[in-house]
Amino acid sequence: MGSVADYLEKHLNQAFSPSSLEVINESHLHAGHAGDDGTGESHFRIKIVSAAFDGMSRIDRHRAINAIVQPKIDEGLHACAIEAKGVAD
């Protein structure tokens, strides 16, 4: 995993203590987009399950995750798909 993936995994674990977390680099699926050759860290998918999300709306879950992701977006991360569930879901 590269620096963006490492950052996401570390900070999501710290913030949400998930029972399940996958940080998937999907950049290769976007080769050719806006000059991207698909070899970097421009597109990610986060799959996360955490008790911290129990009782939260989908929008609130995404906002909480986006707050963690934002510094990397500011540095050039192009897209981050989020699949967030509570343990009770």
C-alpha positions as CSV (number, residue, x, y, z in Angstrom):
1,M,0.0,0.0,0.0
2,G,1.2,3.5,-0.8
3,S,1.2,6.6,1.3
4,V,-2.5,7.6,0.7
5,A,-3.7,4.1,1.5
6,D,-1.5,3.9,4.6
7,Y,-2.9,7.3,5.8
8,L,-6.5,6.3,5.2
9,E,-6.1,3.0,6.9
10,K,-4.3,4.4,9.9
11,H,-6.7,7.4,10.5
12,L,-9.9,5.4,9.8
13,N,-8.8,2.8,12.3
14,Q,-8.0,5.5,14.9
15,A,-11.2,7.3,14.4
16,F,-13.7,4.5,14.2
17,S,-12.1,1.3,15.6
18,P,-13.8,-0.7,12.8
19,S,-14.6,-4.4,13.0
20,S,-13.9,-4.5,9.2
21,L,-12.0,-2.1,7.0
22,E,-10.8,-2.4,3.4
23,V,-9.0,0.5,1.7
24,I,-8.9,-0.4,-2.0
25,N,-6.8,1.4,-4.6
26,E,-8.9,1.6,-7.7
27,S,-6.7,4.0,-9.6
28,H,-5.9,1.4,-12.3
29,L,-9.6,1.4,-13.2
30,H,-9.4,5.1,-14.1
31,A,-6.3,5.1,-16.4
32,G,-6.5,7.8,-19.0
33,H,-8.8,10.1,-16.9
34,A,-7.5,13.6,-17.1
35,G,-4.0,12.5,-18.0
36,D,-3.9,9.9,-15.2
37,D,-2.0,6.7,-16.2
38,G,-3.7,4.6,-13.5
39,T,-0.4,3.8,-11.6
40,G,-0.9,6.3,-8.7
41,E,-3.2,6.8,-5.9
42,S,-6.0,8.9,-7.3
43,H,-9.1,6.7,-6.7
44,F,-10.0,4.7,-3.6
45,R,-12.9,2.7,-2.3
46,I,-13.4,2.5,1.5
47,K,-15.4,-0.4,2.9
48,I,-15.9,0.0,6.6
49,V,-18.0,-1.5,9.3
50,S,-18.0,0.1,12.8
51,A,-20.1,0.3,15.9
52,A,-19.3,4.0,15.7
53,F,-21.8,4.3,12.8
54,D,-24.7,2.6,14.6
55,G,-27.6,5.1,14.7
56,M,-25.9,7.5,12.2
57,S,-27.5,8.3,8.9
58,R,-25.7,7.4,5.7
59,I,-25.0,11.1,5.1
60,D,-23.5,11.5,8.6
61,R,-21.3,8.4,8.1
62,H,-20.0,9.8,4.9
63,R,-19.4,13.2,6.4
64,A,-17.4,11.6,9.2
65,I,-15.3,9.6,6.8
66,N,-14.8,12.6,4.4
67,A,-13.4,14.6,7.3
68,I,-10.6,12.0,7.6
69,V,-10.1,11.8,3.8
70,Q,-10.1,15.6,3.2
71,P,-6.4,16.3,3.8
72,K,-5.6,13.7,1.0
73,I,-8.2,15.3,-1.3
74,D,-6.5,18.6,-0.7
75,E,-3.2,16.9,-1.8
76,G,-4.7,15.6,-5.0
77,L,-6.8,12.5,-4.3
78,H,-9.4,12.6,-7.0
79,A,-12.1,10.3,-5.8
80,C,-13.1,8.1,-2.8
81,A,-16.1,5.8,-2.9
82,I,-17.5,5.0,0.6
83,E,-19.4,2.0,1.8
84,A,-20.0,2.5,5.5
85,K,-22.1,0.3,7.7
86,G,-22.8,0.1,11.4
87,V,-22.4,-3.2,13.2
88,A,-26.2,-3.3,13.7
89,D,-26.9,-2.9,10.0
